[in-house]
Amino acid sequence: DEGDEGDEGDEGDEGDDGDEGPAPDCRLNATLVVANIAGDVEGRRMILGSVDDGASAALVAGLAEMLVGRNADRAMLAAYSMGELARPLRLDGDDPGMYPREMGDDGQSPVSLDEEFIRDSSANVAVRAARADDGFLSAQLGGVDRAFDQMPNHPLRDQVREMLRTSAANARSAAVDVLGGADIRRWVQTGYSRAEDEPRDPDSGGEESPAAAARRARRARDHAIGAVLRDLDLNVKRQWLLEMLRWELGQVNAGVPVPGLTGVTLTCERSAPLEDLCHHCCVSNAHTLDGSAVPSSTQPGTFLMPPRGGVLVKFKGERGAGAAVRREWMSLVAAAAADRGNLLFASNDGGVTLHPNPMSGEVTPEHLEYFASLGRLAAVALYHGETLPLRLTRAFCKRLLGHEMALTDLESVDPALYRNQVVYVREHGVEGLDLTWSDTMDPTGVFHPGETRGLRKPSDWLDVDAGTARHVEAANANGASEGESEASEVTEAESGAYLRALVHHRVLGAVRDQTSAFAAGFGAVVPPQLRARMRGILDGSDLSLLIAGAASIDLDDWREHAAYQDARLAFAFSTECFWRAMEEFTREERIKVLQFATGLTSPPAGGFRNLVGYLGDAVPFTVGELAAPGRDEDGALPMAHACFNVLRLPRLVEGAFGKGIEGGAKEMARRLRIAVGVGVQGFDDF
């Protein structure tokens, strides 16, 4: 009996041994099932289509919870599953060219361009500006071969060559896709991007075929069920994009080269940041605005490689390196790009947002190279989870994502023109306005005062066979050519088409080259398959915020998401004085304190909860205290470790500077102004 009991005990022990180890993660298994089902278009429709009973919303909410959680494996798999759900819901028989290209859909190259189109359109110019043309690619591949001349069989040689080829092909596809193709032409002609969107005219005669009716219903249903992804919180969207970029490009390394994730190291010139950026992107003949060559310590083309592993930035002659230096460099580049003297961008809302300037080439001959370089840098900022403080218009970012055009796009580009022309004409008609099918050639009125450019009527758009007309509007970049007979007057019946032609010209047509060049640089980093998924989750406002960060500093949000190096500091007198001083500071002073402490000039999208460190991981703004005995010295100034988002404060004694917190806040504000005035640039390691 005792032996039997022992045997039973042994069996029980064996059972316990079999249960050792972590329990199966049901959420991971379920997410894998979702990812597999969502890989098929009908599977995506089945999952997202459970709208009425709330199942799709509950599923996406569960994925969102995993995505922003602390478990890295769950977050990555949730991001991948959400990305699968965001893939385009194509209709049967659709031309793949109607959608952003996805590598792997047909086992072919990530881009298949119409050769006639690429020769005869401005996308050709953008491709060259982004250095994605075949001649330049051959030169880069030759440079790789020379670098590995003594190691012809080195495994990294073929890997680097393939990355260059893929990056160039992706840049080409992005330069083409941003132009819109047949859907833009159809929208200007009819007001609808797709035939399935046009309302059925009961007086047209004949009945709609069952197949056409089914396509129309499915198209409307697809748009409706996609709202569950489009309505996600911005913090979830930001984390999703960050995870997907890491999925495509690899994790950011900690400054230690990893095979396949070696990263990019740039030594930059502080005096000419924009020109120096072009030098890094291997743009030929990069010069400063006074015509002199750009000095640089980095070989041309260093920034041409996809930033697998991250980008490390140093300034020539300075010791600093790290996240804060990279943020400062991005801020300097953005400030130079937004400088009105360079004329790259224009703003019609008081400098809040920027749109490419149609006259950019008049002042800056290399303007398209600058746009291509800025597009690449914007993508790198997203990869690092940081901000490039270049606040682009919602309409421009919509084009980058490939969304359909709308009359309201003009509102973000030129609010006054939208109110005074689009809104007025839609409400009151064109009578008495003497409108003609033309628009000003030079909105600045400086370079071509009084000159106009014809707008293309719907009847003027070329009707050519499918296959060569996918992007036919690119053949005539800005409507009718100058020098033609005087533009005809707009009739009441033509008012809708006129407004669409005007919006198309202001949003895209007049800045086609600039938009295509920026998209080429952006697409060289963000691959087509991810751009297609971004379209299903992000809108133009989302992408603008993700690139540039929050538009203003919310002090309550800043304080709520602050951390403290020591628990007692959360209630310390010096800390209370700091926050009270921040309440009294102006908007500009708060920005300077933020830059002093973090290297940023604006909070990240979603607020201070999304502050990151060098690796893109969450690193909150942290209040610390100066080390003894310096913290108690008279006049001790705050010190920052901006790469780690740490601000160290001096210790103030209550009552020493007047009554209560008010007196201490004034003293803390005085010391902050001194520290910020001498220390917002030239960050050093410690």
N, C-alpha and C positions, 0 to 999 in steps of 0.2 A: 504493500500500500504506500509505504514511504517512497519507494522507488517510483510508483505511479505518480505520486504527488510531485516528486522531483521532475519527472518527465513532463507533467503538465506545466510545472513552473518553467522548464526549459522552453516548452512551446510558447509559453507566454512571453518569455524573454525574446525569443526569435521574432514574435509578432511585434514587440516593441522596437526591436532593431530595424524591422522593415519600415517602421513609421518615422525613423529618424530623418532629419533634414527638413527643409522648409516645406510647408504644405503647398499644394498646387495653387498658383495664382489664377483664380477664375477670371479676374478682370483681364489679365494678359491673354488668356485663351479666348475669351469672348472678343477681344479686340482683334486678335488674329483672324477670327472668323469674319468679322466685319470687313477687315482689309481685303480678305480673299473674295468675298462677295462683291465688294465695291470695285474690284478690278474689272468687272464687266459692266457695260453701260446699263443693261437691264437690271443687274443687281443693285446699282446705284439708285435707279428709279424705284425699285422695290423698297429699299431702306429709307430713302428720303421721302417717299410718297406716303408714308404712314403719318400724315399730318392731322387728319381728323381726330384720331384717337390719342394724339400727343406722343406716340411712340418714337417718332423721328426726333422730336425736340428733346425727349428724355435721353435718347441714345447720344445725341450730340452733346447734351449737357454733361453726361457721364464722361465722354471723351475729353471735354474741356476741363473737368475736374482732375482727371488723370494728367492732363497736359501741364497744368500749373502746379501740380503736386511736387513732392520732394524726391520721388522715386524716378531716377533718370531713365531706367529701362521702360517703365510705364509711359513716361512722358514722350519718349522717342516713338514708341509704337502707337500711342494715341495720335501723335502728329502725323505719322505715316497714314494711319487709317483715315484721319480727317482729310488728308491730302488726296487720298483715293476717292473719297466722296465728292471732292471738289473738282474732279476731272470733268471736262465738258460732256454734257448730255447730248450727244450727236443724234440727229434723226437719220433714219435709214436713207441711204442714197445721197447724203450730204457730201459736198466737195470738201475734203479735208482742209483745203486752203481757206475755208470760212472760219477756221478756228486757229488759235495759236498752236504752232507745231509742237508735237510731243515726240521726243526721241523714243524709239522702241515701239511705236504704234504699229508700224508695218515692217519692222526689222531693217529699215533703210537708214540712210543718213539723216541726221537731225534737221536738215534743210534741203529742199529741192527747189531751187529758184528758176524762174523763167529767164533764160539767158537774154532774150530780147528786152525784157523789162529791166534787168540789171544794167544793160548797156545804155538804155535810153532814158533812165529816170534819175532823180536826185538821190535815190538810195545808193547809187553807185558812188556818189560823192561822200555819203555818210560812211560807207564801207571803207573807203580809202582813209577818211579822217580817223576812223577807229583802228586803222592799221590792220584790217582784216582782209585786205586784197591779196591775191595769189603771189604777186611779186614780192611783197614785203614778207609774207609767210615763208617763201622760199629762202629769203635772206636770213630769217630767224632760224629756220631749220639748219641752214648751213653753219650758223654760229654755234648751234648745239653740237653739230658734228665736230667742229673744230675744238670745242671745249672738251669733248670726250675722245679726242684724236688718239691719245695714248691708252684709252680704255674702250675700244670699239664694242666690246661685248658687255659693258657695264649695264646692269638691269635698269638703271635710271634713265639711260639715254633714250630708249624707245618710249619710256613713260613720259618724259618731257616732250618729245616730239609729238606724241599723241595728244597731250594736253593742249599744246599750241594749235594743232589742227582743229580740235574740237572747239576751242575758244573762238577761233576765227570763224568757223562755220556757224556757231551760235550767234556771233555778232552779226553776221550776214542775215540770218533769219529774223533777228530782232529789228534790224534796220528796215526790213521789208514789212514785217507784220504791223509795225506801229502806223504805217500809212493807211491801213484800214481796208484797202482792196475794194472788192465789189460791194460790200455792205455799206461803205461810205458813199459810193456812187449812187446806190439805190436810195439811201437816206436822203441825199440832196434832191433826187428826182421825185421821190414819192413821200418822204417823211417816215419811211419804215425801212429798217435795215434788212429785214428778211421778208420774202413773199408771204410766209405764213403769218406775219404780223399784220398785214394789211386787212382792214375790215372787208367783209364780203359785201359787194354792191348788188342789192337785189334787182336793180334795173339793168345789170350787165347782160342778162339773157343766159339761158342754159343753167343747169344745175351743177353744183360743185361735185366733183367725183368723191366717192367715199374715201378714197386714199388721201386726197387733198384735204378733206375735212378732218380726217384722223390726224394728219400731220399738223394742221392748225391747232387742234385741241391739245395734242401732245406738246407742241411748242409752248403754249400758254401754261400748261400744267408743269412743264419742266422749269419754267421761270418761277412759278409760284413755290414749288417745293424747294428751290435753291435758297429761299429766304432764310431757312433755318441756319444756314452757314453764314450768309451775309449779315445776319443780325447778331452774331456773336460779339461779346464784349471786346473792346480794343486790346485789353491786356491778354486775352486768349489769342487773338489774332497775332499779336506781336510775338508771343511765345511760340506759336505754331510756325511762323515764318523763320524764327531763329533756329528752331529744331530742324526744319527742313533744309535750311542753308547748311547746317552742320552735317546733315545727312548727305548732301551733295558734295560739299567741299571738305568735310572732315572737321574734327574738333580743332580749336585754336590751341596751339602748343604753348608751353610756358617759357618760350625763348630757347628751348633745347631742341635742335634739329631732330626730327623723327622721319625715317624713310617714308617718302611719299607725302609728308606733311612738313616740308622744310620751312615753309613760310617765306615771306618777302621782307628784306631789310632795305630801308630807304634812308639815305642821308640827304637832308633837304636844306635848301637855302631859305632863310627867314625873309630876306629882302624881296624875293620875287616868287611867292608860293605858287601862283597859278601857272606861270611859265615853267617853273621847276617841275610841277606835276606833269606837264606835257612832255618834258624831257624824260621823265621816268616812264611815261607811256610810249616812249620811242617815237615821238613825233619829230619829223625832220625840221630843221631850221627853226627850232624854238628860240625866240628872242624876247627880251623885255620890250616894253612899250617904247623905249627910246631907241630901239634898234640894236642894242648891244647883245652879244651872245649870253645865254644863261649860264652862269658858273654853277657847277654841280660836282659833288664828290661821288656820285653814283653813276655807273655806266648806263648809257641810254638803253631803254627797254626793260629795266629792272621790274617795273610795275606791269609789264605785259603778261607775265605769267599769272594764271589763276591763283588767288591768295590762299592756297591750301595750307592751313596751319597758322594763318594770321599775318598781319603786317606790323613790323617793328619800325618805328620812326625815330630818327635822331636828327638834331639840327647841327649843321656844320660848326665846329668849334665849341660845342656845348656838351656837357657831360650827361645831361638828362636823357633818360630813355624809359619808356613804359606807357601805361594807358593814358596818363595825363598829357604826355608829349604828343601822342597820336591825336588826342582830342584837340589839343591846341593847334596842331597842324591843320586838321580839318576845318577848324574855325577860321584860321587865316586864309585858307583856300576859298572858303565860302564867302568871306568878306571881300576878297579880291574879285570873285566872280560877280558878286552883287554890286560892286562899285559902279556907279553910274558913268564914270569916265571910261570904263571898258565897253559899255553899251552891249554887254552880252544879254542882259535881261532888262525887262521893263516892268514897272508896277503901276497899276491904275487904281489901287486901293490904299494909297498912302504909304506904300512900302511894306504892307503886311505880307503879300504874296508876290511871287515873281513868275513871269512867263517869258519865253525866249523873245528877244527883240528882233523884229524883221530887218532892222538896219544894222545888225551886229557886225556884218562884214565890212561896213563902211569905215569903221575905226580899227577893227582888229582883223587883219587878213587871215590869221590862223584861227578864226572863230570856231569853225567846225571841229578842229582838233581839240579846242578847249571844251566844247560840248561833249565830245566823245570821252575825254578824260574825266569830266565831271560825272558822266553817267557811270563810268567804272568806279569812281570813288564813292558814289551814292550806294552802289551795291556792296562795296566793301564795308561801309558804315553799317549797313543792315546785318552783314555777316558777323560783325563784332558786337552787335546789339547796342551800338552807339549812335550818335546823331551827327549829321552833316547839316549845320544850321543854314540851309538854303531852302527856304519855304516856297515850294513850287505850287502853282495853282492847281486846284482840283481837276480842271479840264486837262491840263498837261499830264497829270498822273493817270487820269482815265485812259489817255491814249497809250501810255506805257503799258497799261494792263490789258489793252485791247477791248475796252468796253464800247458799247454803241454810243454814237454821238447823239446829243440832244440840244435843243435850243437853249436850255438853261446853262449849258457849258459856258456860254459867253459871259454869264453873270460873274464867274470867278476870274475871268480874264479882263473884262472892262465893265464894271458894274454900272457906270453911267450910261454907256452905249446900250447896254442891255435894257435899262429902264426906259431910256429916251427913244429907242428905236424898236426893239423887239416887243417889249410890253405894250408900248403905245400903238404900234401898228396892229397888233393882235386885238387890241381893245377898240380902236377907232378907225382902222383901215388906213389906206395910203392917200386918200383924197387931200389935196392941198399941200402935200409934202414934197412934190417934185422929185421923187426918188428915181434914180436910174440904176441900171444893172452895172454898177461900178462901186469901188471902194477906194479910199485913199491908199496910195502906194507907200507913203511915209507917215505913219502916225505921229512921229516926232515933229514933222514940219520943218526940219532942218536941212536934210540932204536932198529931198525932192519936193519942195513946197508946191502945193497946188496940183501935183500930178496924181492921176488916178489909174487904177488897174481894173480892167473889165472882170465882172463876175460871170461865170459860165451858167447859162440857162439850162434847165433839164434837157431841152431839145438839143443842146450843143454837146452833151456828153456822148462820147463815142460809143457806138454799139458794135462791138466786135465779138468774134467767137470766143466762147469759154476756153480757158487754157492760156490765152495770151492776154485776156482782159482782166485777170484776177485783180490787178492793181493798175488798171488802165488810166485812172485819173492822174497817176504820177507823171505821165507823158507831158501833161501841161500843168506845171506845178501850181500856178496861181490864177487859173481861169484864162480868159481871153488875153491875147498878147497886147502889149502896148502898141499904139500906132494904128489900131483898127479904127473904123468909123465910130462916131460918137455913140456911146452906150444908149440903148433904147430906154424909154420910160417904163417904170414898173406899173402894171395894171393891177386892179383889185384882185383879179383872178390869179395873178402871179405872186401875190404878196407872200403866201406861205413859202413857195419855192425860193423867192428872193431872200427871205429871212434865213432859210437854211443855207443858201449859198453864202450869205454874209457871215453867218456863224462859222461855217466851214473855213472860210478864208481867214478870219481872225484867229481861230483856234489852231488850225493846222496848215491851211494852204500857204499863208504868208510866211510861215516858219517851218516849212516842210523839211528843209535841209537840216536845220538846227535840231528839230525833234528826232529825225531819223538818226543823226549822229549821236545824240544823247542815248537813244535806245540801243544803238550798236554797242556803245561802251558798257551800258547796263547789262545787255544780253551776253556780253563776253564773259561775265562773271556768273550771272543767274541763268541756268540752262533752260531750254525751251519747255521741258516737262514741268519744271517748277513754275515758270511764268504762266503756263496754262492753268495750273491749280490756284495760283494767286488770283487769277481772274474770277474764280468761283467763290472766293472768300473775301477779298479786299475790294473796296471801292476807291475812287480817287482821293477822297478826303483821308481815308485810312493810310494810304501810301504816303501822302504828303506829310502826315503826322509822324509816321514811322521813320521817315528820312530825316526830318528837321526837328522832331521833338515837339513838346507841348508849346503852345503859343505864348503862354504866360506862366509865371511862378505862383503857385497856390501855396501860400505860407502855411496854412493849416495842414495841407497834404504833406508838406516838407517836414513839419514837426511830428505829424502822426507816424511817419515812416522812418524817423531818425532812430539811431541806436546809440548806445553809450558804452564807452570802454570800461566803465565801472558803474555799478548799479546806483551808487550814491550820487553820481553826476547828474542823473535824471532829475534830481530835486535840489541840486546845488545852487547857491546864490549866483555864481558866475554863469551857469547855464540859463537861469531865469533872466539874467541881464542880457545875455546874448539874444534870446528869442524876443525880448521886449525891444531891443535895438533893431532887430530885423523888422518888427512891426512899424517902426518909425522910418525905416529906410525907404527911399524912392525905388521905383521899378529898376532904374539903371543901377542903383547901388546894390540891390539884391542880386542882379545879374553878375556884378563884379565879385560879390562874395561867393556866389555859386561857382564862378570860374576859378576863383582863388582856391576853393576847397576841392573841386572835382575836375577842373579843366574844361567843363561844359559851359556853354553860353545859354543853354535852354535845358529844361528837364527832359528826360526821355518821354516818348509817347506813353501815356498811361500814368504818368506821374512819377514821384520819387520812389515808389516801390520797385521800379524797374531799373534803378541805378546798377551798373555792372562794373566789374573789375577788368583786368587785362584779358582774361580768358573768356569774357562774356558771361561769367557766372554772377549771381546776385551778390553785390557788395553794397550794403546800405550806407547812406551818409551817417558818419559816426562822430559824435562829440567826445573829445578827449581833453586831457589837461596837460599843460606843459610839465616837463620833469622838474623835480626839485633840484636846486633851489631857485632855478630861473623863474618858475611860475609865481613866486612871491616878490620878485624884484619890481621896483618902481618903474612903470612905463613898459613892462614886458609886453611884447606884441604877440598876437595869435600866430600860429604856425600851421601849415597844411602839409599833408602827405596826399597830394591830389590823386596819385595813381590808385590809392586805396580809399578815396573819398573820406579822409579823416581830417577834422579840424581840431587843433589843440588850442585851448583857451588859457589865458593867464588866470590865476586865482585872485578874485576881488574880495575884499573884506567889507562886509555889510556895514554901512554907516561911514565909511572912509571917504566917500565921494558925494555926500549929501544924503538926504533922507531916503531910506528904503531902496526898492528896485529902480525907481525913477532915476536917482542919482547914479547908481551903478550902471544902468543902461546907457546913460549919456557917456560915461567913461569908456564902456565897452565899445560903443559906437565910434568914439574918437580913435581908439586903438585899431579897430577894424579898418577904418578909413585909411589910416597910415599903412597898415600891413598890406591891404589890397592895392593901395596906390603904387607900391614898389614890388609887388610879388605875384602878378597875374600872368606873367610870361617867364619863359626860361626855367621850367620845372627841372629839379634835380632829383636823383635817386637818394635814398638814405639807407 
